[in-house]
Amino acid sequence: MRLFWRILAGIGGLVLLLLIAVAIAISTVDVKNFIGPIQKRVKDATGRDLTIGGGIDLKLSLEPKLVVQDVSLSNAPWAKSPQMLTAKRVEAQFALLPLLHRDFQVRSFALIEPKIALETDAKGGGNWEFGGVPAGAPVAAAPAGAAAMGGLFVGDLSITNGVLTFRDGESGKVTTVTITDLALNARDAQSAVGARFRGSVDDIALALEGDLGPLSSLVQRRWPYPVTLKGQVNGQQVGVDTKLRMQDNTIALDPLELGVGKGKVTGQLIVTTGKPRPKLVFKLVAPTLALAELALPAKGAAPPAAKTAPKSRFIFSEAPIDLSALKSVDASGDVAIDSLVLADGRKLDHVHVQLAIANGVLDAPVIQAGIFGGKVSARVKLDANHDKDAALNLHVDASGLDLQAILAQGGIKREIRGGKTSVNADIAARGGSLHQWAGSASGTATAIVGPASMGHPTDNSDATFNKLAEAVNPFRKVDPSTELRCAVIRLPLANGISKVDRSIGVETNKIGATASGTLDFRNETLDLSIKPQLRKGITLNIDQFASLVSFHGPFNAPTVGVDAKATAATVATLGAAVATGGTSLLGQVLFKGATADTGAPCQIALGHAAPAAETNAAAPAAADKSAPANNDLGKALGKLFGR
């Protein structure tokens, strides 16, 4: 045992002598003498000027530390900023023993208060692309006594209180990254790298940590390169787990797992940079996703108070729609989400979207979702090359929608049994806002409601609908519910105007009604004349039954008027409902179970029947009795369109 301790003591003594020898060797070197040669080598290698304003200091210990004060590296000649890098202090700590073999193992490398300016020129060239020495220029020899570096490894890299800016030379856009704390740690070049970041990108606060692949894999471009990070973005919990591949100007994240809040998205994402714009190719799948979680909260506790915007008189928003993203990127992809929760709480099921963006044109041939208890499919094509006059083509088919859910979304709450609803629209429009699209729309939009039992509201929450329903249907005052057989709204549109000629029809078990007039989406006004009629076999005192009901005014505050004794010419204009033999397939489905004498108003509205006699006489300019209704109709429409 004594021999063991003597051998151990001998080895310890040798090590101690070796450390003392190295310390003496280093202490005899004046590191300040290397400032000039270092600057020369940097100039030869990069073509840039390295300035050391505060000198160099070597602090001796078992792991010597080199400290360089007030460092700056000049920028490319064309760059906006004169300096590419400035730092208050640079610290490098070396492993002692490998220095004897000219093996530089940097235990830690730190930048304190750096300012890093990255930018590209108009052609996409980066200021980090060093030109080096011109062709044929001589390369300076190494200083006397210096030998080639045997190896270089950096174990820990840190940046504290730094700022990095990136300026796009083509667009002029500047992105600012504030680095409160950045740390990369690895045992050796073949080990995984632990990563931590605290800071912000523009106004987005980031706090992330996780693991990256070995640095040697990244430098030697050995793919795939693993990346696993988790943390918070503006206080929202996020996470990413992917395999990175890079080739030429293409970056692939495959497979990709992205978590935001409680949602998780999996799939693949490929980004190809270059002219004329970057391109994204993606395929993403999510079991559940909430848009409210994707809308990250603003940095800071409370957003600044918004300026009070003038109240619009329109239901369809006049706010310009920003379509610039469609012109800044090309893309193609497929998204499938089992359950998507919209920002207002509405839930969409089995969402499936296929889209392509090329040269500023969005083409989405497949848009499918389950909503309001039914199914919706749509096709959209949008040409955004003219911001204020974007061309929109929209086709929508919806079936099996729940009427009660639709009305509830518009703020009209009542008990309804049945009422399966179908919607079809084929519209072309131009503009830069919802209002301009509505005001220029051409095509046809049709909504059809099947049999339903509709309870009457106990309050006055939807006074406009109550007033209109009572004017058309006097039985509503005495019956506990209205037994709807069918309802049809068919709007032929031309440049934002729909001229209705009995293409609106409603039938209950006791009455029927057709409407004619105009809906002008340019100024959002309507002027409709509605003719009620008793069903066959139903009797009612004529004084209790309006011959004509007018419905006119702005969409958000229409007026209901009653004419108890309409002229014969007016009644003839609206036509008398007639039963017809045979119906369309659509009619057969929706009107199944209706008696033969009830099909006419809805069939007329669908264009499958016509009155026995027609004239072109105009509807009366004003009704005998009129009363302005509350603006509940406008509120309901506004809720449906997110206003």
LOROTOR-364715 format. One record per residue (C-alpha): residue number from 1; residue in one letter; x, y, z. Coordinates in steps of 0.1 Angstrom, whole numbers. Each point is the difference from the previous one (the first is absolute). Example, Ala and Ser with C-alpha at 12.3 -4.5 7.8 and 13.67 -1.06 7.14 Angstrom:
residues 2
R  num  residuo     xx     yy     zz
R    1        A    123    -45     78
R    2        S     14     34     -7
END
This chain:
residues 643
R  num  residuo     xx     yy     zz
R    1        M      0      0      0
R    2        R     28     23      8
R    3        L     15     -7    -34
R    4        F    -33     11    -16
R    5        W     -1     33     18
R    6        R     37      6     -9
R    7        I     -7     -6    -37
R    8        L    -31     22      2
R    9        A     20     27     17
R   10        G     27     -3    -27
R   11        I    -25      4    -28
R   12        G    -16     30     17
R   13        G     34     16      4
R   14        L      7     -5    -37
R   15        V    -34     15     -9
R   16        L      6     29     23
R   17        L     35      7    -16
R   18        L    -16     -2    -34
R   19        L    -26     26      9
R   20        I     26     22     15
R   21        A     21     -3    -32
R   22        V    -30      9    -22
R   23        A     -9     29     23
R   24        I     35     14     -1
R   25        A      1     -4    -38
R   26        I    -32     19     -5
R   27        S      8     26     26
R   28        T     32      9    -19
R   29        V    -20      8    -31
R   30        D    -13     35     -5
R   31        V    -33     -6    -17
R   32        K     -3     36    -11
R   33        N     27     -7    -25
R   34        F    -24    -22    -19
R   35        I    -26     28     -7
R   36        G     17     10    -32
R   37        P      5    -35    -14
R   38        I    -36     -9      9
R   39        Q    -14     30    -18
R   40        K     22     -8    -30
R   41        R    -12    -36     -2
R   42        V    -37     11      4
R   43        K      5     25    -28
R   44        D     16    -26    -23
R   45        A    -27    -26      7
R   46        T    -31     23     -2
R   47        G     10     33    -16
R   48        R    -14     17     31
R   49        D     17     22     26
R   50        L      1    -13     36
R   51        T      4     27     26
R   52        I      9     -8     36
R   53        G     -4     33     19
R   54        G      5    -12     36
R   55        G     29    -24     -4
R   56        I      4    -37     10
R   57        D      3    -15     34
R   58        L     10    -36      9
R   59        K    -12    -12     34
R   60        L     20    -30     13
R   61        S    -17    -29     16
R   62        L     -4    -38     -5
R   63        E    -21     12    -30
R   64        P     15     32    -13
R   65        K    -24     27    -11
R   66        L      7     24    -28
R   67        V    -20     33      2
R   68        V     -2     24    -29
R   69        Q    -16     34      7
R   70        D    -18     23    -25
R   71        V      0    -21    -31
R   72        S    -14      9    -35
R   73        L      0    -16    -34
R   74        S     -7     22    -30
R   75        N    -29     -6    -24
R   76        A     -2     -7    -38
R   77        P      6     32    -21
R   78        W    -36      1    -12
R   79        A    -15     -6     35
R   80        K    -21     27     17
R   81        S     17     -5     34
R   82        P     38      8      2
R   83        Q      6    -29     24
R   84        M    -12    -35     -4
R   85        L      8     -9     36
R   86        T      8     20     32
R   87        A      4    -14     35
R   88        K      8     15     33
R   89        R     20    -31     10
R   90        V      9    -34    -14
R   91        E     11    -28     23
R   92        A     16    -33     -9
R   93        Q     10    -26     25
R   94        F     23    -28    -11
R   95        A      9    -35     12
R   96        L     35      2     14
R   97        L     17    -33     -9
R   98        P    -11     -2    -37
R   99        L     18     34     -6
R  100        L     33    -19      3
R  101        H     -9    -17    -33
R  102        R    -14     31    -16
R  103        D    -35    -15      4
R  104        F    -23     29      8
R  105        Q    -30    -14     20
R  106        V    -21     30      9
R  107        R    -19     -9     32
R  108        S    -21     31     -3
R  109        F     -4     29    -24
R  110        A    -21     30     10
R  111        L    -11     32    -18
R  112        I    -11     27     24
R  113        E    -23     28    -13
R  114        P      6     -7    -37
R  115        K    -17     18    -28
R  116        I     -2    -22    -31
R  117        A    -12     15    -33
R  118        L     -9    -25    -27
R  119        E    -14     11    -34
R  120        T     -3     -8    -36
R  121        D      4     21    -31
R  122        A    -26      5    -28
R  123        K     12    -33    -16
R  124        G     -3    -21     31
R  125        G     38     -1      9
R  126        G      7      0     37
R  127        N     25     21     19
R  128        W     11    -32     18
R  129        E     14    -13    -34
R  130        F     36     10      4
R  131        G     19      7    -33
R  132        G     34     -7     15
R  133        V     31      8    -19
R  134        P     -2     10    -37
R  135        A     11    -26    -25
R  136        G     38     -1     -3
R  137        A      6     21     31
R  138        P     28    -14     23
R  139        V    -11    -14     34
R  140        A     20     12     30
R  141        A     21    -25     18
R  142        A     -7    -10     35
R  143        P     19     18     27
R  144        A     33    -14     10
R  145        G     -2    -30     24
R  146        A    -37     -5     -8
R  147        A    -12    -33    -13
R  148        A    -32    -11    -16
R  149        M    -28     -6     25
R  150        G     -4    -37      6
R  151        G    -37      2      8
R  152        L    -28     22     12
R  153        F    -30     -9     21
R  154        V    -24     24     19
R  155        G    -18    -16     29
R  156        D    -22     28     13
R  157        L    -11     30    -20
R  158        S    -19     28     15
R  159        I    -13     34    -10
R  160        T    -12     25     27
R  161        N    -20     32     -5
R  162        G      5      1    -38
R  163        V    -19     13    -29
R  164        L     -1    -16    -35
R  165        T    -16     18    -30
R  166        F     -8    -14    -34
R  167        R     -7     23    -29
R  168        D    -15    -13    -32
R  169        G     17     19    -28
R  170        E    -28     -6    -24
R  171        S    -30     10     21
R  172        G     18     22     26
R  173        K    -17    -18     28
R  174        V     20     -1     32
R  175        T     -4    -28     26
R  176        T     14      5     35
R  177        V      9    -28     23
R  178        T      7     10     36
R  179        I     22    -26     18
R  180        T     -3      1     37
R  181        D     16    -33      4
R  182        L     12    -26    -25
R  183        A     18    -31     10
R  184        L     12    -31    -19
R  185        N     18    -28     19
R  186        A     17    -32    -11
R  187        R     24    -24     15
R  188        D     19     -5    -33
R  189        A     -5      4    -37
R  190        Q    -19    -33     -3
R  191        S    -24      6     29
R  192        A    -35     15     -1
R  193        V     -2     37      6
R  194        G    -22     14     28
R  195        A    -16     33    -10
R  196        R    -16     28     19
R  197        F    -13     34    -13
R  198        R    -17     29     18
R  199        G     -8     31    -20
R  200        S    -23     12    -28
R  201        V     -4      2    -37
R  202        D    -15     34     -8
R  203        D    -30      1     24
R  204        I     -2    -37      6
R  205        A     15    -11     33
R  206        L     17    -34      0
R  207        A     11    -23     28
R  208        L     12    -34    -15
R  209        E     22    -28     10
R  210        G      8    -35    -12
R  211        D     25    -22    -19
R  212        L     16      3    -34
R  213        G     21    -25    -19
R  214        P     38     -1      3
R  215        L     18     30    -14
R  216        S     22    -22    -21
R  217        S    -31    -13    -18
R  218        L    -11     34     -9
R  219        V     34     12    -12
R  220        Q      6    -32    -20
R  221        R    -36      2    -13
R  222        R    -10    -35     12
R  223        W    -37     -2     -3
R  224        P    -25     -3     16
R  225        Y      9     24     28
R  226        P    -23     -3     31
R  227        V    -16     30     16
R  228        T    -21     -1     31
R  229        L    -12     32     17
R  230        K    -27     10     24
R  231        G     -9     31     20
R  232        Q    -22     31     -4
R  233        V     -7     25    -28
R  234        N    -16     31     15
R  235        G    -10    -21     29
R  236        Q    -16    -27    -21
R  237        Q     13    -35      5
R  238        V     16    -14    -32
R  239        G     22    -28    -11
R  240        V     17    -14    -31
R  241        D     16    -33     -7
R  242        T     13     -6    -35
R  243        K     28    -13    -22
R  244        L     18     26    -21
R  245        R     14     -5    -35
R  246        M     17     26    -21
R  247        Q     10     -2    -36
R  248        D      9     30    -22
R  249        N    -28     25      7
R  250        T    -25    -25     14
R  251        I     -8     -6     36
R  252        A    -21    -30     10
R  253        L    -16     -7     34
R  254        D    -11    -36     -2
R  255        P    -14    -14     21
R  256        L    -14     31     18
R  257        E    -19      1     32
R  258        L    -11     35     12
R  259        G    -19      6     32
R  260        V    -19     32      8
R  261        G    -19      2     32
R  262        K    -20    -32      3
R  263        G      1     -6    -38
R  264        K     25    -21    -19
R  265        V      7      0    -38
R  266        T     21    -26    -17
R  267        G     11     -4    -36
R  268        Q     27     14    -23
R  269        L     12     34    -11
R  270        I     24      9    -28
R  271        V     12     35     -7
R  272        T     19      9    -32
R  273        T     15     35     -1
R  274        G     10     19    -31
R  275        K    -15     21    -27
R  276        P    -26     12     -7
R  277        R    -13    -10     34
R  278        P      3    -28     26
R  279        K    -22    -30     -4
R  280        L    -16    -21     28
R  281        V    -11    -36     -4
R  282        F    -19    -15     29
R  283        K    -22    -28     13
R  284        L    -14      5     34
R  285        V    -23    -21     22
R  286        A    -15     10     34
R  287        P    -25    -19     22
R  288        T    -11     33     16
R  289        L     10     37     -4
R  290        A    -13     33     14
R  291        L      6     31    -20
R  292        A     -1     21     32
R  293        E     32    -18     11
R  294        L     17      7    -33
R  295        A     -7     37      4
R  296        L     29      6     24
R  297        P     -6     28     25
R  298        A     17     33     -5
R  299        K     33      5     19
R  300        G     -6     18     33
R  301        A    -28     -2     25
R  302        A    -25     21    -19
R  303        P     -2     13    -35
R  304        P     -2     38     -6
R  305        A    -35     14     -1
R  306        A    -13     -1    -36
R  307        K    -12     32    -16
R  308        T    -37      2     -4
R  309        A     -8     -7    -36
R  310        P    -30     16    -17
R  311        K    -30    -23      1
R  312        S     -8    -14    -33
R  313        R    -36      0    -13
R  314        F      6    -33    -18
R  315        I     -2    -36     12
R  316        F     26    -13    -25
R  317        S     33     15     12
R  318        E     16     28    -19
R  319        A     34     -7     16
R  320        P     26     -8    -27
R  321        I     11    -36     -1
R  322        D     38     -5      0
R  323        L      8    -24    -28
R  324        S     37      8     -2
R  325        A     10    -34     14
R  326        L    -14    -16    -32
R  327        K     25     20    -21
R  328        S     30     -6     23
R  329        V      0    -38     -1
R  330        D    -10    -30    -21
R  331        A    -14    -30     17
R  332        S    -18    -33     -5
R  333        G    -13    -22     27
R  334        D    -26    -21     18
R  335        V    -14      6     35
R  336        A    -23    -24     19
R  337        I    -14      9     34
R  338        D    -25    -23     19
R  339        S    -13     28     22
R  340        L      7     37     -6
R  341        V    -12     26     25
R  342        L     -4     34    -15
R  343        A      9     32     18
R  344        D    -37      7      8
R  345        G     -4    -35     15
R  346        R    -17    -16    -30
R  347        K     11    -35     -6
R  348        L      8    -16    -34
R  349        D      3    -37     -4
R  350        H     20    -20    -26
R  351        V     16     30    -16
R  352        H     19     -8    -32
R  353        V     17     27    -22
R  354        Q     21     -4    -31
R  355        L     15     32    -14
R  356        A     26     14    -23
R  357        I     14     35     -2
R  358        A     19     11    -31
R  359        N      9     34    -14
R  360        G    -25     17     24
R  361        V    -29    -23     -8
R  362        L    -16    -22     27
R  363        D    -18    -31    -13
R  364        A    -17    -22     26
R  365        P    -19    -27    -19
R  366        V     -8    -19     32
R  367        I    -15     17     31
R  368        Q    -21    -24     21
R  369        A    -13      2     36
R  370        G    -28    -10     22
R  371        I    -19     30     16
R  372        F    -34      7     14
R  373        G     -7    -37      1
R  374        G      5     -4    -38
R  375        K     27      0    -27
R  376        V     15     28    -20
R  377        S     22     -3    -31
R  378        A     14     29    -19
R  379        R     24     11    -27
R  380        V     18     33      0
R  381        K     22     18    -25
R  382        L     14     34      9
R  383        D     23     21    -21
R  384        A     18     24     23
R  385        N     22     17    -26
R  386        H    -21     32      2
R  387        D     -4      8     37
R  388        K    -30     22     -3
R  389        D    -17    -20    -27
R  390        A      7    -36      9
R  391        A    -21    -24    -21
R  392        L    -19    -26     20
R  393        N    -18    -31    -13
R  394        L    -19    -20     27
R  395        H    -21    -31     -2
R  396        V    -17    -14     31
R  397        D    -22    -31      6
R  398        A    -14     -6     34
R  399        S    -26    -26     12
R  400        G    -15    -13     31
R  401        L      6     33     20
R  402        D    -19      5     32
R  403        L    -23     30     -2
R  404        Q     -1      6     37
R  405        A     38      1      1
R  406        I      2     24    -29
R  407        L    -25     24     15
R  408        A     17     -2     34
R  409        Q     33     10    -16
R  410        G    -18     31    -13
R  411        G    -14      8     35
R  412        I    -35    -14     -6
R  413        K     -7    -26     27
R  414        R    -31    -21     -1
R  415        E    -10    -37      1
R  416        I     -1    -16    -34
R  417        R     -6    -36     -8
R  418        G     11    -11    -35
R  419        G      7     27    -26
R  420        K     29    -17    -18
R  421        T     16     27    -22
R  422        S     19     -1    -33
R  423        V     20     29    -14
R  424        N     15      3    -35
R  425        A     20     30    -13
R  426        D     19      6    -32
R  427        I     13     35      0
R  428        A     27     21    -17
R  429        A     10     34     15
R  430        R     28     26      1
R  431        G     14     23     26
R  432        G     22      4     30
R  433        S    -25     -5     29
R  434        L    -30    -21      9
R  435        H    -23     30     -8
R  436        Q     15      5    -34
R  437        W     -3    -37     -8
R  438        A    -36      0     11
R  439        G     -6     32    -20
R  440        S     14    -14    -32
R  441        A    -13    -36      3
R  442        S    -15    -17    -30
R  443        G    -15    -35     -1
R  444        T    -26    -19     21
R  445        A     -4     -7     37
R  446        T    -27    -24     12
R  447        A    -11    -11     34
R  448        I    -27    -27      5
R  449        V    -16     -9     34
R  450        G    -19    -33      4
R  451        P    -30     -7     23
R  452        A      4     13     36
R  453        S    -20      8     31
R  454        M     10     35     12
R  455        G     -7     11     35
R  456        H     -9     37      5
R  457        P     24     21     22
R  458        T    -11     10     34
R  459        D     19     33      0
R  460        N      6     28    -24
R  461        S     36     -9     -8
R  462        D     -6     -2    -38
R  463        A    -28     26     -4
R  464        T      6      5    -37
R  465        F     -6    -37     -8
R  466        N    -30      0     23
R  467        K    -16     30    -17
R  468        L      6    -14    -35
R  469        A    -13    -35     10
R  470        E    -31     14     16
R  471        A     -8     22    -30
R  472        V      3    -29    -24
R  473        N    -15    -27     23
R  474        P    -29     11     23
R  475        F     -3    -35     14
R  476        R     33      5     17
R  477        K    -18     20     27
R  478        V    -22    -29     10
R  479        D     19    -32     -9
R  480        P     27    -12     24
R  481        S     23     -7    -29
R  482        T      3      5    -37
R  483        E      0    -32    -21
R  484        L     24      9    -28
R  485        R     -4    -22    -32
R  486        C     29     17    -19
R  487        A     18     32     -6
R  488        V     20     11    -31
R  489        I     22     30     -5
R  490        R     15      2    -35
R  491        L     20     31     -8
R  492        P     11      6    -36
R  493        L     29     25      3
R  494        A     13     24    -26
R  495        N     27     25     10
R  496        G    -12      0     36
R  497        I    -37      3     -7
R  498        S    -25    -28      4
R  499        K    -34      6    -17
R  500        V    -24    -24     16
R  501        D    -31    -11    -20
R  502        R    -18    -24     23
R  503        S     34    -18      6
R  504        I     -7      2     38
R  505        G    -27    -23     12
R  506        V    -12    -13     33
R  507        E    -27    -26      8
R  508        T    -15    -11     34
R  509        N    -29    -23      6
R  510        K    -24     29     -2
R  511        I     15     27    -23
R  512        G     24      6    -28
R  513        A     19     31    -11
R  514        T     21     12    -29
R  515        A     21     31     -2
R  516        S     12     23    -28
R  517        G     23     30      0
R  518        T     36     10      2
R  519        L     30     -7     23
R  520        D     29     24     -6
R  521        F     32    -12     15
R  522        R     19     31    -12
R  523        N    -17     22     26
R  524        E    -16    -28     20
R  525        T    -36      9     -4
R  526        L    -31    -21     -8
R  527        D    -34      7    -14
R  528        L    -22    -31      0
R  529        S    -38     -5     -4
R  530        I    -14    -32     16
R  531        K    -34    -14    -10
R  532        P    -14    -25     26
R  533        Q    -27    -24    -10
R  534        L    -22    -26     18
R  535        R      5    -36     -6
R  536        K    -29    -20    -15
R  537        G    -26     -8     26
R  538        I     12     27     26
R  539        T    -25     28      8
R  540        L      8     34     15
R  541        N    -18     33      2
R  542        I     14     22    -28
R  543        D      5     28     25
R  544        Q     25    -21     19
R  545        F     20     -9    -31
R  546        A     24     25    -17
R  547        S     -2      1    -38
R  548        L     35     14     -2
R  549        V     30      4     23
R  550        S     29     23     -8
R  551        F     35     -6     13
R  552        H     24     28     -8
R  553        G     29     21     12
R  554        P     36     -7      9
R  555        F     11    -35      8
R  556        N      8      8     36
R  557        A    -33     19      7
R  558        P    -28    -10    -24
R  559        T    -36     12      3
R  560        V    -31    -22     -1
R  561        G    -32     14    -15
R  562        V    -35    -15     -4
R  563        D    -25      6    -27
R  564        A    -34    -16      8
R  565        K    -16      9    -33
R  566        A     26     -3    -28
R  567        T    -12     10    -35
R  568        A     -8    -27    -25
R  569        A     29     11    -22
R  570        T     24     -6     29
R  571        V    -14    -34      8
R  572        A      3     -9    -37
R  573        T     36     11     -1
R  574        L      9    -24     29
R  575        G    -21    -28    -17
R  576        A    -22    -26     15
R  577        A     17    -32     11
R  578        V    -10    -30    -20
R  579        A      7    -37      6
R  580        T     21    -17    -26
R  581        G      6    -36     -9
R  582        G     35    -14      4
R  583        T     29     15     20
R  584        S     37      1     -3
R  585        L     21    -26     19
R  586        L      9     27     25
R  587        G    -37      8      5
R  588        Q     -8    -37      4
R  589        V     24     -3     28
R  590        L     -9     32     19
R  591        F    -37      0     -6
R  592        K     -6    -37      7
R  593        G    -32     -4     20
R  594        A    -16     33    -11
R  595        T    -35     -1    -14
R  596        A     -6      8    -36
R  597        D    -14     34      6
R  598        T     31     13     20
R  599        G     27     -3    -26
R  600        A     -6     31    -20
R  601        P     17     29     18
R  602        C     32    -19      5
R  603        Q     -1    -15    -35
R  604        I     -5     35    -14
R  605        A     29     12     20
R  606        L     22    -28    -14
R  607        G    -12      9    -35
R  608        H    -19    -32     -6
R  609        A    -35     17     -2
R  610        A    -14     33    -11
R  611        P    -33     18      7
R  612        A    -28     -4    -24
R  613        A      1     37     -9
R  614        E     29     25      3
R  615        T      4     37     -6
R  616        N     29     23      4
R  617        A    -18     25     22
R  618        A     21     14     28
R  619        A     -6     -6     37
R  620        P    -14     29     19
R  621        A     24     27     11
R  622        A    -13      0     36
R  623        A    -22    -21     22
R  624        D    -31     13     19
R  625        K     14    -10     34
R  626        S     37      0      7
R  627        A     22      0     31
R  628        P     38      0      2
R  629        A     12    -32     16
R  630        N     29     -4     23
R  631        N     34     -7    -15
R  632        D      0    -36     12
R  633        L      1    -13    -36
R  634        G     31     20     -6
R  635        K     16    -13     32
R  636        A     -8    -36    -10
R  637        L     15      4    -34
R  638        G     30     17     15
R  639        K      6    -29     24
R  640        L     -1    -24    -29
R  641        F     26     20    -18
R  642        G     22      6     31
R  643        R     -9     36      5
END
